[in-house]
Amino acid sequence: MSRSAAIDLTWGDGDYRFALRWGELAELQEKTDAGPYVVLHRLHSHQWRIEDISNVIRLGLIGGGMEPGVALRKVRTYVESRPPLENHSHALAILSAGLLGAPEEPVGEPEAPIPEAA
């Protein structure tokens, strides 16, 4: 099984690719004044700050290939003008994929076909 830092999610007004690679994780650390794993822990333990959610999503969009200005506008529309918990699970999934990887294929080997009885 290979793993990627990118994850595809339905969010806001469509389907988007999110990725947090080294550069985005470094900027997340700077913007939140916390290491990425600390932010992940805050999201898991419900100790998060609203900036944790908005920065993870914005940087994930940028890492997924979106222009920074477009990503900022989308975050303002679909995160900052909405209740925080509406985007919590997205931020958690995006940051988890960035730190742990997201599976690109199913785990294990395909099952062998059952032979027909003679």
NORQUIDA-V727892 format. One record per pair of residues at least 24 apart in sequence whose C-alpha atoms are under 8 Angstrom apart, sorted by sequence separation. I is the first residue (numbers start at 1). GAP is how many residues later the second one is. D is the distance in whole Angstrom. If there is no record, write none. Layout:
BEGIN
i/gap/d
I/GAP/D
I/GAP/D
END
This chain:
BEGIN
i/gap/d
31/24/7
54/25/6
54/26/7
28/27/6
28/28/7
28/31/7
53/31/8
27/32/8
57/33/7
50/34/7
53/34/7
57/34/6
60/34/7
24/35/6
53/35/6
56/35/6
60/35/8
24/36/7
54/37/8
57/37/7
24/38/8
53/38/5
56/38/7
18/39/8
20/39/7
24/39/7
56/39/7
19/40/8
20/40/5
19/41/5
18/42/4
19/42/7
21/42/7
17/43/8
18/43/5
19/43/8
20/43/6
17/44/7
18/44/7
19/44/5
20/44/8
16/45/7
18/45/6
19/45/5
43/45/7
18/46/4
17/47/5
18/47/8
16/48/8
17/48/8
43/48/8
44/48/7
43/49/6
40/52/7
40/55/7
40/56/7
6/58/7
36/59/8
12/62/8
37/62/8
36/63/8
12/66/6
25/73/8
20/74/7
19/75/7
20/75/7
18/76/6
20/77/8
21/77/6
19/78/8
20/78/5
11/79/8
19/79/6
20/79/8
9/81/8
7/87/7
6/88/8
7/90/7
6/91/6
5/92/5
6/92/7
4/93/7
5/93/4
4/94/8
5/94/7
5/95/7
6/95/7
7/95/6
5/96/5
6/96/7
4/97/5
5/97/6
3/98/5
4/98/5
3/99/5
4/99/7
3/100/5
4/100/7
2/101/6
3/101/6
1/102/7
2/102/6
1/103/7
2/103/7
1/104/6
1/105/7
1/106/6
1/107/8
END
